[in-house]
């Protein structure tokens, strides 16, 4: 299915981008895909294509400071609650009363926050390798590279650097996989390959504002159907946290994705099948 680029204004004046996948019939259920900290809506291209074939209207926004969205002149606004306000603005401008959400890492936090803030607006929630406890080891690993990568002088250098940084997360990746990841996460600026985000988003990791208190948010929406994916090698979401979530959230289903750290791409067969089955059960789209 084709996709189109759309833009909307945040309530503080930024021009923000969202990709919309076309082909769904009028009144189709909406799938909102929310990316991780340094990522953008391109992460969900393969998932969006599959979902649109199944009858979903799919929206993949770039958060402020990422992808084709404006950079924020005030880095203190790179905070989860600000991103959620932006998403609410998008949904309000499109007149969407209810959505299902797939959220990777930060995107999963955002989906949880939205479900807690506006009960009934989130029909179902897929959490990709994120929970109410984020392990210090994983946070430190992410903080070590976010905003610290100089431009690469060639595609080959960008691929090599990405493979070196992300190799433990994706131990079975081959050359084509790394090329795709670079295409999804980089922009070409002045003939240099640069990570496609504002490096000042790193300030939130340094001062702690990037990680809100999460248990109350998860517990505020106990009836929302939830699917939790955990990378088997994840250093951010521990098995103990998954077990605690399953005890305290009766609506939660949990699936582990082998040979993945933080976070699965959602193109892995285990992840792909789990997401498709979950969405089909919670809100079967029209065909």
KOLRO-247878 format. One line per 2 residues: number of its first residue (from 1); their letters; for each residue x, y, z of N, C-alpha, C. Coordinates in pm, 1 decimal. Layout:
<nodes>
NUM = a = X/Y/Z/X/Y/Z/X/Y/Z; ...
</nodes>
This chain:
<nodes>
1 = xx = 84.1/-118.8/0.0/0.0/0.0/0.0/88.7/125.4/0.0; 48.0/230.9/-72.1/128.2/354.1/-71.2/116.4/426.3/62.4
3 = xx = 215.6/509.9/88.0/209.7/595.2/205.1/222.6/740.0/162.1; 166.9/829.1/241.9/175.7/972.2/213.5/233.6/1041.4/336.3
5 = xx = 302.6/1151.9/311.4/356.0/1233.9/419.0/254.5/1341.4/453.5; 223.1/1353.1/580.4/133.8/1458.5/626.9/206.4/1537.1/735.8
7 = xx = 163.3/1658.8/755.2/221.9/1744.1/857.6/110.6/1807.0/940.1; 139.4/1827.3/1067.4/45.3/1895.2/1155.7/123.9/1984.4/1249.6
9 = xx = 55.4/2079.8/1310.9/118.8/2173.6/1401.9/94.4/2131.6/1546.2; 200.7/2132.4/1624.7/185.0/2112.6/1768.4/127.2/2239.1/1829.6
11 = xx = 79.8/2229.5/1954.4/20.6/2347.8/2017.1/124.7/2453.7/2051.9; 255.0/2418.5/2042.0/357.9/2520.4/2061.7/428.9/2555.4/1931.2
13 = xx = 366.2/2519.8/1819.0/408.2/2574.2/1691.4/502.4/2493.5/1605.7; 543.1/2372.3/1647.4/633.4/2293.1/1564.6/556.2/2222.1/1452.9
15 = xx = 622.4/2208.6/1339.2/566.1/2134.3/1226.2/613.1/1989.2/1238.8; 518.2/1900.3/1261.5/549.3/1760.7/1290.3/497.8/1671.4/1177.8
17 = xx = 573.3/1567.0/1152.2/545.5/1479.1/1038.6/483.6/1348.1/1083.4; 392.9/1297.1/999.7/337.3/1163.6/1019.5/319.7/1098.2/883.3
19 = xx = 362.4/973.2/871.9/334.6/894.0/752.2/202.3/821.5/771.2; 117.7/829.1/669.8/-9.1/756.8/673.9/-11.3/657.0/559.9
21 = xx = -43.6/533.3/593.8/-48.9/426.9/494.5/-191.1/416.8/441.2; -203.9/426.1/308.1/-333.4/435.2/243.4/-386.8/297.2/206.5
23 = xx = -514.8/293.9/176.5/-577.7/171.5/129.0/-685.2/117.2/219.7; -691.1/163.1/345.5/-793.1/113.9/437.2/-928.5/174.5/401.0
25 = xx = -1037.1/101.1/422.0/-1170.1/154.5/391.3/-1210.4/262.2/491.1; -1308.1/346.1/457.4/-1356.8/446.6/552.5/-1401.9/380.8/683.3
27 = xx = -1366.4/444.4/793.5/-1404.9/391.2/923.5/-1318.6/277.1/973.0; -1207.8/249.2/902.7/-1120.4/139.5/944.1/-1058.6/169.1/1080.1
29 = xx = -1026.6/65.8/1157.4/-956.8/87.8/1284.3/-819.0/147.3/1259.7; -772.2/224.7/1355.2/-647.5/298.8/1339.8/-538.0/234.1/1423.5
31 = xx = -422.4/214.1/1362.2/-304.8/164.0/1430.6/-201.4/275.7/1433.2; -166.2/318.2/1552.2/-69.7/425.8/1572.6/62.2/364.4/1617.2
33 = xx = 169.6/389.8/1543.0/300.2/330.1/1570.6/393.9/437.0/1624.3; 442.9/418.7/1747.3/522.4/519.3/1816.8/665.0/467.8/1836.7
35 = xx = 765.3/542.3/1789.5/903.1/491.9/1787.7/978.0/515.6/1918.3; 1097.6/456.4/1923.5/1185.4/470.7/2037.9/1259.9/602.7/2037.6
37 = xx = 1345.8/619.9/2137.3/1408.7/748.0/2168.2/1478.5/811.7/2048.5; 1562.9/737.3/1979.2/1640.7/794.5/1869.2/1584.4/757.7/1732.7
39 = xx = 1467.7/696.8/1730.1/1416.3/639.9/1605.9/1304.6/727.8/1549.1; 1242.9/682.9/1442.1/1139.7/760.0/1374.3/1039.8/663.9/1312.2
41 = xx = 941.3/719.1/1243.1/834.0/635.9/1190.0/877.0/535.5/1085.6; 996.6/554.4/1026.5/1042.8/457.7/926.1/1065.0/319.4/986.3
43 = xx = 1085.7/312.9/1117.4/1103.1/183.1/1183.2/987.5/88.0/1155.8; 868.8/142.7/1131.6/747.8/60.6/1125.9/701.0/35.1/983.1
45 = xx = 785.4/63.3/883.2/740.1/53.1/744.6/690.4/-86.3/710.2; 764.6/-189.8/748.3/722.6/-325.1/713.6/596.9/-365.4/791.2
47 = xx = 590.6/-332.5/919.6/470.4/-361.1/997.6/350.8/-285.3/940.3; 370.7/-158.2/904.6/261.5/-76.5/851.3/208.6/-133.7/721.0
49 = xx = 298.4/-180.7/636.5/255.3/-238.1/509.8/170.4/-362.4/533.3; 213.9/-446.5/627.2/135.8/-566.7/656.5/-0.7/-530.0/713.3
51 = xx = -2.7/-436.3/808.1/-128.5/-399.8/873.7/-224.9/-333.6/776.2; -172.8/-250.6/686.2/-261.7/-184.9/590.6/-326.0/-287.0/497.2
53 = xx = -253.6/-394.0/464.1/-312.5/-500.5/383.2/-425.5/-570.4/458.8; -418.6/-568.8/590.4/-522.3/-631.1/672.9/-637.4/-537.3/704.0
55 = xx = -634.8/-415.6/649.7/-748.3/-325.9/665.3/-733.7/-217.8/769.1; -613.4/-200.4/824.2/-590.6/-96.6/923.1/-550.6/34.4/856.4
57 = xx = -594.3/144.6/913.9/-539.7/276.4/881.0/-419.1/296.6/972.0; -301.1/310.7/914.8/-178.4/310.4/994.2/-114.3/449.1/990.6
59 = xx = -81.1/499.5/1109.9/-14.1/628.6/1125.7/119.1/606.7/1195.1; 225.8/661.2/1135.4/360.7/647.1/1190.7/422.4/785.7/1205.9
61 = xx = 405.9/851.0/1320.4/461.0/985.6/1337.0/610.5/983.9/1366.6; 676.0/1092.1/1327.6/810.1/1123.9/1374.8/793.1/1216.8/1494.3
63 = xx = 845.2/1179.2/1610.1/837.6/1267.6/1725.7/916.5/1395.1/1698.7; 883.9/1500.0/1772.5/960.1/1624.3/1757.0/1109.6/1594.9/1774.4
65 = xx = 1188.9/1656.5/1687.0/1332.4/1634.9/1693.6/1381.7/1512.7/1620.0; 1290.7/1442.0/1550.7/1330.0/1321.3/1478.2/1278.4/1326.6/1334.8
67 = xx = 1348.1/1257.9/1246.9/1299.9/1240.6/1111.6/1264.8/1371.9/1044.8; 1144.5/1379.8/987.6/1100.4/1497.3/913.7/1027.6/1598.5/1000.8
69 = xx = 1021.4/1575.7/1130.3/960.7/1672.2/1221.4/1061.4/1779.2/1261.4; 1008.6/1896.9/1296.3/1094.8/2006.4/1338.5/1175.7/1969.9/1461.7
71 = xx = 1297.2/2023.4/1468.5/1375.6/2019.7/1591.8/1319.5/2124.9/1686.5; 1324.0/2096.5/1814.5/1273.1/2190.5/1913.8/1385.9/2284.0/1956.8
73 = xx = 1364.7/2415.3/1950.3/1471.2/2506.6/1993.7/1497.3/2502.3/2143.3; 1405.3/2442.1/2218.9/1420.9/2429.7/2363.8/1434.4/2281.6/2398.7
75 = xx = 1556.6/2230.0/2419.5/1574.0/2086.4/2446.0/1501.8/2036.2/2570.5; 1464.8/2125.3/2662.9/1393.9/2079.5/2782.8/1255.8/2024.8/2749.5
77 = xx = 1208.3/2053.3/2629.2/1077.1/2001.0/2589.0/1085.8/1861.0/2529.0; 1204.0/1805.5/2517.4/1216.6/1666.3/2473.8/1188.9/1575.1/2592.2
79 = xx = 1060.2/1561.5/2622.5/1016.2/1485.4/2739.1/896.5/1399.2/2700.0; 878.3/1283.3/2762.5/765.9/1196.3/2724.4/629.8/1263.5/2731.0
81 = xx = 604.9/1344.7/2835.3/473.7/1407.5/2845.1/449.0/1506.9/2732.1; 556.8/1571.5/2684.4/543.1/1663.2/2571.1/512.2/1586.3/2443.4
83 = xx = 578.2/1471.6/2424.9/550.3/1389.3/2307.9/405.4/1340.7/2308.8; 356.6/1301.6/2426.3/218.1/1254.4/2435.3/121.0/1367.2/2401.8
85 = xx = 150.3/1487.8/2447.8/66.1/1602.0/2411.1/62.9/1620.2/2260.1; 177.3/1603.6/2194.7/181.8/1613.1/2049.1/92.9/1506.5/1984.7
87 = xx = 100.6/1384.6/2035.3/20.8/1275.7/1978.6/-128.1/1302.9/1998.9; -164.5/1350.0/2117.0/-305.0/1384.0/2139.8/-349.7/1491.4/2040.8
89 = xx = -263.1/1589.4/2015.0/-296.2/1691.5/1916.2/-318.1/1632.9/1778.3; -233.5/1537.5/1738.5/-250.7/1470.8/1610.1/-384.9/1399.1/1603.7
91 = xx = -416.3/1322.1/1707.6/-541.6/1246.9/1707.1/-661.8/1339.9/1705.8; -653.8/1448.6/1781.6/-764.9/1544.4/1783.6/-782.4/1610.0/1646.4
93 = xx = -671.2/1647.8/1583.0/-682.1/1713.2/1453.0/-738.0/1619.9/1346.8; -712.6/1489.5/1360.8/-766.0/1391.4/1266.6/-903.0/1340.1/1307.0
95 = xx = -953.1/1382.4/1423.3/-1084.5/1339.3/1470.0/-1090.5/1192.2/1506.6; -982.1/1139.6/1563.9/-974.4/997.0/1597.4/-1002.2/977.0/1745.7
97 = xx = -1113.3/914.0/1774.5/-1154.3/894.5/1913.4/-1084.8/776.8/1978.4; -1041.1/679.0/1897.9/-982.2/558.4/1955.0/-879.5/501.2/1858.9
99 = xx = -768.4/453.1/1914.9/-662.5/391.7/1834.3/-607.4/270.3/1908.4; -548.6/180.8/1834.7/-459.8/79.8/1891.3/-317.1/128.1/1869.1
101 = xx = -227.4/92.9/1960.8/-92.0/147.2/1958.1/10.9/34.7/1960.5; 111.4/49.2/1875.5/234.2/-29.8/1885.9/343.9/68.4/1923.1
103 = xx = 406.4/47.9/2038.0/508.4/141.0/2085.1/637.1/70.3/2120.2; 746.5/114.6/2059.1/878.5/60.8/2089.5/946.5/148.1/2193.7
105 = xx = 986.2/89.3/2306.0/1063.4/158.7/2409.0/992.3/287.2/2450.6; 1048.4/404.7/2421.2/982.5/530.9/2453.3/840.7/533.8/2399.7
107 = xx = 818.8/480.5/2280.0/683.3/477.2/2224.5/588.1/396.6/2308.8; 637.3/288.3/2371.6/553.4/211.6/2462.7/519.2/289.5/2588.2
109 = xx = 618.7/364.4/2640.5/588.9/455.0/2753.1/477.9/552.6/2715.1; 489.6/610.7/2596.7/391.6/708.5/2552.5/252.8/646.3/2541.7
111 = xx = 245.4/525.4/2485.9/116.4/458.7/2476.0/54.8/433.0/2611.4; 138.8/395.0/2706.8/90.8/371.8/2842.5/42.0/501.6/2906.0
113 = xx = 116.5/609.4/2886.7/75.9/739.3/2939.2/-56.8/784.1/2878.8; -72.8/765.5/2748.4/-197.3/805.5/2683.1/-315.0/723.6/2735.3
115 = xx = -294.8/593.7/2755.3/-401.5/509.5/2807.9/-443.0/551.9/2948.7; -343.3/596.8/3028.2/-374.2/641.7/3163.8/-440.8/779.0/3164.3
117 = xx = -399.0/867.3/3073.1/-449.7/1004.0/3070.4/-588.6/1014.2/3008.7; -616.0/930.5/2907.9/-743.0/938.6/2836.2/-803.6/798.5/2825.3
119 = xx = -860.5/749.7/2935.2/-919.9/614.7/2934.1/-1020.7/601.1/2820.3; -1012.1/490.2/2752.3/-1102.2/465.1/2641.1/-1045.8/503.2/2506.1
121 = xx = -943.2/586.8/2503.5/-887.5/626.0/2374.0/-795.5/520.0/2316.8; -731.3/442.6/2403.4/-641.1/336.5/2358.1/-715.6/203.9/2364.7
123 = xx = -740.9/147.0/2248.0/-816.6/22.2/2240.1/-730.0/-98.2/2275.0; -605.1/-97.0/2233.6/-511.5/-206.0/2261.6/-371.0/-149.9/2252.1
125 = xx = -277.1/-214.1/2321.7/-142.6/-159.8/2333.2/-39.6/-271.1/2321.8; 53.0/-254.7/2226.1/168.1/-343.4/2212.9/289.5/-270.1/2267.1
127 = xx = 353.2/-328.9/2367.2/472.2/-271.2/2430.1/594.0/-348.2/2381.2; 680.6/-279.7/2308.2/798.1/-345.4/2252.9/918.9/-317.5/2340.9
129 = xx = 949.4/-412.7/2428.3/1067.7/-412.0/2514.0/1072.3/-290.6/2605.8; 962.9/-268.2/2676.5/959.6/-159.5/2775.0/860.4/-196.8/2883.8
131 = xx = 893.6/-156.6/3005.3/807.1/-182.6/3118.7/824.4/-75.3/3223.7; 766.2/-94.5/3341.2/771.0/8.7/3444.7/904.5/19.4/3517.3
133 = xx = 993.0/-78.0/3498.3/1127.8/-71.8/3554.3/1226.7/-83.5/3438.9; 1312.1/16.4/3424.9/1413.1/17.3/3319.2/1549.8/-4.0/3384.2
135 = xx = 1619.0/-106.2/3340.3/1742.8/-146.1/3404.1/1853.4/-42.7/3380.0; 1932.0/-17.2/3486.1/2038.6/83.1/3478.3/2140.8/48.4/3371.1
137 = xx = 2168.7/-79.5/3352.9/2267.4/-120.9/3253.0/2225.3/-76.4/3112.9; 2099.0/-99.8/3079.9/2050.2/-61.0/2948.7/2047.1/89.2/2930.5
139 = xx = 2002.7/161.5/3033.9/2000.4/307.4/3024.9/2141.0/363.2/3004.6; 2239.3/305.3/3073.5/2377.3/351.8/3058.9/2430.2/323.7/2919.1
141 = xx = 2397.3/209.0/2865.0/2443.2/176.0/2729.2/2387.1/275.1/2628.1; 2258.1/305.5/2640.6/2194.7/398.7/2547.3/2253.8/538.7/2563.7
143 = xx = 2271.0/581.5/2689.1/2325.7/715.4/2714.4/2467.0/730.4/2659.9; 2538.9/618.8/2645.8/2677.2/624.9/2599.9/2688.4/662.8/2452.7
145 = xx = 2579.5/643.3/2374.9/2592.3/677.4/2232.5/2493.8/783.5/2185.6; 2382.4/805.8/2257.0/2283.7/903.7/2210.1/2344.7/1043.7/2209.1
147 = xx = 2340.0/1108.6/2094.9/2390.9/1243.7/2081.4/2541.8/1254.3/2075.5; 2612.2/1140.9/2074.3/2759.0/1143.6/2080.1/2824.5/1095.8/1950.2
149 = xx = 2745.6/1061.4/1850.8/2801.5/1004.4/1729.4/2833.3/1114.4/1627.9; 2956.9/1129.4/1588.1/2989.9/1228.3/1485.2/2938.3/1181.5/1349.7
151 = xx = 2927.9/1272.1/1253.0/2884.0/1231.5/1119.0/2976.3/1126.2/1059.3; 2918.6/1033.8/985.9/2997.6/937.3/909.0/3023.5/995.3/771.1
153 = xx = 3143.0/972.3/719.8/3182.4/1031.4/592.5/3137.8/948.5/472.7; 3084.3/830.2/497.6/3038.4/743.9/388.3/2933.0/649.2/441.6
155 = xx = 2859.5/588.7/348.7/2762.4/487.2/387.3/2832.9/370.3/455.1; 2947.5/332.1/403.5/3020.5/219.4/462.3/3058.7/247.6/607.5
157 = xx = 3100.2/370.8/634.7/3134.8/406.1/772.2/3011.4/404.6/861.7; 2898.1/454.3/809.8/2774.2/453.9/888.3/2730.3/311.5/920.3
159 = xx = 2742.5/222.1/822.7/2705.4/82.5/844.5/2797.5/18.3/947.1; 2928.8/40.0/933.9/3023.7/-20.3/1027.0/3000.6/30.4/1168.9
161 = xx = 2974.9/159.1/1184.5/2953.5/215.1/1317.4/2823.5/162.1/1378.8; 2719.3/153.0/1297.0/2592.1/101.2/1346.8/2606.1/-44.1/1389.5
163 = xx = 2675.8/-123.2/1308.9/2695.8/-264.3/1343.5/2777.3/-278.8/1471.4; 2875.7/-192.0/1490.9/2956.8/-199.6/1612.2/2876.3/-162.9/1735.5
165 = xx = 2788.9/-62.5/1722.0/2709.2/-17.2/1835.7/2595.4/-113.2/1868.7; 2532.3/-164.7/1763.1/2410.9/-243.6/1781.6/2432.0/-394.3/1766.0
167 = xx = 2554.2/-436.4/1740.3/2579.6/-578.2/1719.3/2530.3/-668.8/1830.7; 2551.5/-634.4/1959.9/2501.9/-721.5/2066.1/2349.1/-730.8/2071.8
169 = xx = 2281.7/-630.5/2017.4/2135.1/-630.3/2018.6/2079.4/-721.1/1909.6; 2150.6/-728.6/1797.2/2104.5/-805.3/1681.1/2216.4/-898.8/1635.4
171 = xx = 2246.1/-1002.9/1711.0/2365.1/-1084.4/1682.6/2358.5/-1162.7/1553.1; 2237.9/-1178.2/1495.4/2227.5/-1255.0/1371.3/2212.6/-1166.1/1249.0
173 = xx = 2230.3/-1035.4/1263.3/2215.6/-944.9/1149.6/2328.1/-967.4/1048.4; 2291.3/-956.5/919.9/2386.7/-960.8/811.7/2398.8/-824.7/744.6
175 = xx = 2479.3/-814.7/637.5/2501.7/-685.9/570.9/2374.4/-615.3/526.7; 2279.1/-687.6/471.2/2155.9/-623.7/424.9/2075.5/-566.8/542.3
177 = xx = 2077.9/-636.9/655.3/2006.2/-588.0/773.9/2066.3/-457.0/822.5; 2199.1/-449.1/824.5/2263.1/-325.4/871.4/2239.5/-211.3/773.8
179 = xx = 2237.9/-240.9/644.9/2204.8/-137.2/547.0/2064.1/-83.6/569.7; 1970.1/-172.5/596.4/1833.0/-128.6/621.2/1825.1/-45.0/747.4
181 = xx = 1897.5/-84.4/851.2/1894.0/-6.9/974.2/1951.2/133.0/952.3; 2059.1/142.5/877.8/2115.1/274.9/849.3/2015.1/358.3/770.0
183 = xx = 1949.1/297.8/672.6/1848.5/370.9/594.6/1734.4/420.6/682.9; 1698.5/342.1/783.7/1587.9/379.2/872.4/1627.8/484.5/975.0
185 = xx = 1755.1/493.2/1007.5/1794.8/574.1/1123.6/1886.4/691.0/1091.1; 1925.1/707.8/964.6/2018.2/813.6/927.5/1959.3/903.9/820.4
187 = xx = 2015.0/1023.8/813.3/1986.4/1117.1/705.6/2119.3/1158.4/642.8; 2114.0/1194.9/515.4/2234.2/1243.3/446.9/2230.0/1396.4/446.5
189 = xx = 2328.2/1457.0/511.4/2336.8/1602.5/523.4/2477.1/1644.4/480.3; 2483.8/1727.2/376.8/2613.8/1774.2/326.7/2706.8/1656.6/296.7
191 = xx = 2649.4/1553.3/234.8/2724.0/1434.8/192.6/2782.6/1357.1/310.9; 2725.0/1376.5/426.7/2762.3/1299.1/545.2/2639.4/1225.3/596.6
193 = xx = 2662.8/1109.7/656.9/2556.0/1029.1/714.0/2547.7/1061.2/863.2; 2432.9/1115.6/903.9/2415.4/1157.0/1043.3/2292.7/1088.3/1101.7
195 = xx = 2295.9/1052.6/1230.7/2176.2/998.4/1295.0/2060.4/1097.3/1279.7; 1943.6/1046.6/1245.6/1830.9/1131.7/1207.0/1751.0/1177.4/1329.0
197 = xx = 1821.2/1244.3/1420.8/1754.5/1302.5/1537.3/1838.0/1418.4/1588.6; 1774.0/1503.5/1665.1/1841.8/1616.1/1728.1/1928.6/1562.8/1842.0
199 = xx = 2060.2/1582.4/1837.2/2144.0/1525.0/1943.4/2113.3/1578.2/2082.3; 2043.3/1690.2/2093.2/2013.0/1743.4/2226.4/1905.8/1663.1/2298.7
201 = xx = 1844.6/1562.9/2232.3/1753.6/1475.3/2306.8/1828.2/1401.2/2417.4; 1960.1/1395.6/2408.9/2040.5/1327.2/2510.5/2029.8/1394.2/2646.6
203 = xx = 1992.3/1521.8/2650.2/1985.3/1591.7/2777.8/1885.1/1527.7/2873.1; 1776.7/1473.9/2818.5/1676.9/1409.6/2903.4/1728.3/1284.0/2971.1
205 = xx = 1818.8/1211.0/2902.2/1880.7/1095.5/2966.0/1974.8/1139.3/3077.2; 2045.2/1247.9/3053.9/2142.8/1294.1/3152.3/2077.2/1344.1/3280.4
207 = xx = 1961.4/1412.2/3266.7/1898.8/1469.8/3387.1/1781.4/1388.2/3440.5; 1750.1/1275.7/3374.5/1645.1/1187.9/3422.8/1505.7/1219.3/3374.1
209 = xx = 1485.8/1329.1/3300.5/1350.5/1366.6/3258.4/1296.4/1276.8/3148.5; 1383.6/1196.2/3085.2/1338.9/1107.2/2978.2/1268.4/983.5/3031.2
211 = xx = 1275.3/960.1/3161.8/1216.4/839.0/3219.4/1121.2/878.2/3332.1; 991.4/885.8/3304.6/895.4/918.3/3410.9/875.1/799.4/3504.7
213 = xx = 807.9/823.3/3616.7/769.0/714.9/3707.4/658.7/634.9/3640.0; 681.9/505.0/3621.1/599.2/429.4/3528.1/497.4/335.0/3590.5
215 = xx = 522.9/278.8/3709.1/427.1/182.9/3763.7/286.2/240.9/3775.3; 268.4/361.8/3827.6/130.9/414.9/3837.1/62.3/427.0/3701.3
217 = xx = 139.5/454.3/3597.2/80.2/466.4/3464.8/29.8/331.5/3415.2; 110.9/227.2/3433.4/68.0/94.6/3390.5/-55.7/49.8/3468.2
219 = xx = -58.0/77.5/3596.3/-169.2/31.8/3679.6/-294.4/115.7/3660.9; -282.4/231.4/3595.2/-399.0/317.1/3572.7/-486.6/266.1/3458.3
221 = xx = -435.7/173.0/3379.2/-512.6/122.1/3265.5/-514.5/-29.9/3265.5; -564.8/-92.2/3375.4/-552.9/-238.2/3386.2/-641.7/-315.4/3289.6
223 = xx = -744.1/-252.2/3232.9/-834.6/-325.1/3143.5/-796.4/-313.0/2996.3; -695.1/-232.9/2964.8/-651.8/-221.4/2825.5/-578.9/-349.5/2785.9
225 = xx = -623.0/-418.7/2680.7/-546.9/-536.1/2635.8/-404.5/-496.7/2600.7; -307.4/-571.1/2654.8/-166.9/-539.0/2631.9/-90.6/-663.2/2589.2
227 = xx = -4.7/-644.2/2490.7/92.3/-745.5/2450.9/230.2/-688.9/2479.7; 309.7/-762.4/2555.4/445.7/-722.1/2587.7/543.7/-811.3/2513.4
229 = xx = 629.0/-750.9/2431.8/738.5/-821.8/2366.5/867.6/-788.8/2439.7; 944.6/-890.8/2470.6/1074.7/-869.5/2532.2/1182.3/-936.9/2448.7
231 = xx = 1285.4/-861.9/2412.6/1399.6/-924.9/2349.9/1469.9/-1014.3/2449.6; 1497.7/-1137.2/2410.7/1556.5/-1233.4/2504.2/1690.5/-1186.0/2558.6
233 = xx = 1759.2/-1097.2/2485.3/1889.3/-1045.2/2527.7/1879.7/-903.4/2583.9; 1759.5/-856.9/2608.8/1741.0/-716.7/2647.8/1813.8/-683.7/2777.1
235 = xx = 1883.0/-568.0/2776.4/1945.1/-517.9/2898.0/1863.5/-404.3/2959.9; 1745.0/-376.1/2903.5/1659.9/-268.9/2955.0/1537.2/-322.2/3027.4
237 = xx = 1482.6/-433.1/2979.7/1363.3/-493.9/3039.1/1401.3/-632.7/3089.6; 1395.1/-653.4/3220.8/1440.4/-779.2/3279.3/1326.9/-880.7/3287.8
239 = xx = 1360.8/-1010.6/3293.9/1257.0/-1112.3/3317.0/1180.7/-1088.7/3446.7; 1247.9/-1036.1/3550.3/1179.4/-1010.0/3676.7/1071.7/-903.3/3659.6
241 = xx = 1099.7/-801.5/3579.7/998.9/-698.7/3555.1/882.3/-755.1/3476.7; 909.8/-839.8/3378.8/801.5/-903.9/3303.8/713.2/-985.4/3397.9
243 = xx = 775.0/-1060.9/3488.9/697.6/-1141.3/3583.5/612.0/-1052.6/3673.3; 667.0/-942.1/3720.1/590.0/-850.3/3804.6/474.2/-788.9/3727.6
245 = xx = 495.2/-756.7/3602.4/388.0/-701.3/3520.4/275.9/-802.7/3501.6; 312.5/-927.4/3480.4/209.5/-1029.9/3458.3/127.2/-1052.4/3584.7
247 = xx = 188.9/-1036.7/3699.9/115.3/-1052.0/3825.2/18.2/-936.6/3849.3; 59.5/-816.3/3813.5/-17.8/-697.0/3849.3/-108.7/-647.3/3738.4
249 = xx = -90.5/-695.4/3616.2/-171.2/-649.7/3503.6/-240.9/-769.4/3439.5; -363.2/-796.3/3477.3/-431.5/-916.3/3428.5/-454.4/-917.0/3278.4
251 = xx = -452.8/-799.6/3213.7/-477.2/-794.9/3069.4/-351.7/-817.5/2987.5; -239.4/-842.3/3052.8/-111.8/-849.7/2981.5/-83.6/-989.0/2926.2
253 = xx = -39.5/-993.9/2799.8/18.6/-1113.2/2740.9/166.2/-1084.2/2717.6; 251.0/-1184.3/2732.4/395.7/-1162.3/2718.3/455.4/-1265.5/2624.1
255 = xx = 542.4/-1217.9/2535.5/611.0/-1303.4/2437.6/757.5/-1262.4/2435.0; 847.3/-1360.5/2435.4/990.9/-1332.7/2426.9/1039.2/-1356.1/2284.0
257 = xx = 1120.2/-1262.6/2236.0/1172.2/-1269.1/2098.9/1317.8/-1314.2/2105.6; 1351.1/-1431.6/2051.6/1488.4/-1482.2/2063.1/1586.6/-1400.4/1981.0
259 = xx = 1712.3/-1404.5/2024.1/1824.0/-1340.3/1952.5/1802.1/-1190.7/1932.5; 1738.0/-1126.9/2029.4/1717.9/-983.4/2022.4/1744.1/-920.7/2158.2
261 = xx = 1812.0/-805.4/2155.6/1824.9/-723.0/2273.4/1719.3/-614.8/2269.8; 1760.3/-494.7/2309.0/1666.6/-382.1/2308.8/1686.6/-298.9/2183.6
263 = xx = 1587.3/-306.6/2093.3/1457.5/-368.9/2103.8/1431.5/-445.7/1974.1; 1344.0/-546.0/1976.8/1310.0/-615.3/1852.7/1264.5/-518.0/1744.0
265 = xx = 1289.1/-557.3/1618.9/1247.6/-472.8/1506.2/1099.9/-485.8/1474.1; 1036.8/-591.4/1524.6/897.8/-628.9/1495.6/884.5/-698.1/1360.4
267 = xx = 996.4/-718.0/1291.1/995.2/-795.7/1167.7/1035.2/-941.2/1191.9; 1079.1/-973.6/1312.4/1112.0/-1112.4/1346.4/984.6/-1197.3/1339.6
269 = xx = 991.7/-1320.9/1290.6/870.8/-1402.5/1279.7/793.3/-1413.9/1411.1; 863.1/-1434.0/1523.0/792.5/-1446.3/1651.4/718.0/-1317.5/1683.8
271 = xx = 785.1/-1203.3/1668.7/721.4/-1074.9/1697.7/609.9/-1045.8/1598.7; 637.6/-1067.7/1471.5/537.7/-1039.5/1367.9/410.1/-1119.1/1390.9
273 = xx = 424.5/-1249.1/1419.1/306.1/-1333.3/1438.5/231.9/-1296.8/1565.5; 306.8/-1264.0/1672.7/241.7/-1228.2/1799.2/161.5/-1099.5/1785.2
275 = xx = 218.9/-999.6/1718.4/148.3/-872.0/1700.5/25.3/-891.2/1614.1; 38.5/-965.0/1504.6/-75.4/-986.2/1415.4/-189.3/-1058.6/1486.9
277 = xx = -156.4/-1163.1/1562.2/-260.4/-1238.2/1633.0/-325.3/-1153.0/1741.6; -245.4/-1076.6/1813.8/-298.2/-991.3/1920.1/-393.3/-886.7/1864.0
279 = xx = -351.3/-816.9/1760.1/-437.3/-713.3/1703.0/-564.2/-773.3/1644.3; -552.9/-889.3/1583.6/-671.0/-955.5/1527.5/-770.7/-990.9/1636.9
281 = xx = -719.0/-1036.9/1751.5/-810.0/-1073.8/1861.9/-874.7/-952.0/1926.7; -798.5/-845.2/1943.4/-849.8/-732.1/2018.9/-939.9/-640.7/1936.9
283 = xx = -913.2/-633.1/1808.6/-996.6/-548.0/1725.3/-980.1/-592.1/1580.4; -1058.7/-689.3/1538.5/-1043.9/-740.8/1403.3/-1085.0/-634.5/1303.1
285 = xx = -994.4/-593.9/1213.8/-1028.6/-491.1/1115.7/-1119.5/-547.2/1006.9; -1193.5/-460.8/940.5/-1275.9/-508.1/828.6/-1188.7/-551.6/712.8
287 = x = -1238.9/-642.8/634.0/-1165.1/-690.8/517.1/-1240.7/-649.9/389.4
</nodes>
